[in-house]
């Protein structure tokens, strides 16, 4: 094994205080920090372009159209987990632990992806018929789903494979590029004679298609694709539960947008989508930390063995999440029109959801903990229970209140209850399950 730079001759060129600090850091701390900074650079770059994209789109479409698009996009993210029937999970594990198998599992993912297309098509039509038929024609809706489920999901797989290989810089560049292309498409729409949702669905498809083309051409590892039915079949025991867990995770994560559109209408959905988009923007750096933490856990199941360490990690996630939304709410309180007139209409509502980002991120963290421990079956059960609880609580909230301010205030209580349920279910599962590595 090569000598660590911390203990090689290169460190001697640094000041004495820095050498002493480095000697006291846990093993791998600097490597993890470097990886986080590289991956965070992608999140920060994505944050800048996401903000530009959000401002342009939210102020070009009407509030109602923006609500419909945001909800359709959320449905696309959820339906995208059908593609490949979860075979992206063993591909990510291979990239993290056994990179030489990337070609094998990528071939398996392509086969599973082709088999999943009819299921995706039926699920897309059923979703439109049940929730969206009142507010958007099927054509624009199908284009948005295709952009999310086929194009951007494939780009995400390129990104997570690079992250698994610890090529965080490449993943960051591709992440930024995808968001920049969507921002460019939103900018282009401002010059159209009729900048409506139908026109945007085509531009959105084009932006995501270009991002995928660049990702495959320049960032996919150069390995020969292989197909081995035996290996593929053995991994279905991991892939199918992972697929179900991913669908349930995004269902419970995006269910609020679907329910608001279904029960509250497009205008309320638009206001809600603006607020939750601002919440999502503040969560990007925190989600990067969660991704790297789970990647470390996949290699060492003792990474969170200490109860004090578990508490410290949850406190850190909650603190970072809350500081981000408080800073944004304060800025919008001082300058409500900073992000445009349409956003200004929803800006006061941000002050009413200060607890939501921390609670959402912690629920996501709990789900990823179970994934890192290889407890995909338990993860499916937990997400199903949380999803049902969310549907019941949020449905009752939307039936009880019609005014957006009241809904936002009580949303904190809804997510607090969901967090408490997730906390109990997750740590009970971790204490009983042995878990496994790849």
Secondary structure, DSSP 8 states (H G I E B T S, - for coil): ----TTTSGGGGGS-HHHHHHHHHS-TTHHHHHHHHHHHHHHHHHHHHHHHHHHHHHHHHS-HHHHHHHHHHHHHHHHHHTTGGGGHHHHHHHHHHH-GGGHHHHHHHHHHHHHHHHHHHHHHHHHHIIIIITTTS-HHHHHHHHHIIIIIIHHHHHHHHHHHHTT-HHHHHHHHHHHHHHHHHHHHHHTTSSS--HHHHHHHHHHHHHHHHHHHHHHTS--------HHHHHHHHHHHHHHHHHHHHHHHHHHHHHHHIIIII-HHHHHHHHHHHHHHHHHHHHHHHHHHHHHHHHHH-TTTT-SHHHHHHHHHHHHHHHHHHHHHHHHHHHH-TTTT-HHHHHHHHHHTT-TTHHHHHHHHHHHHHHHHHTT-HHHHHHHHHHHHHHHHHHHHHHHHH--SHHHHHHHHHHHHHHHHHHHHHHHHHHHHH------
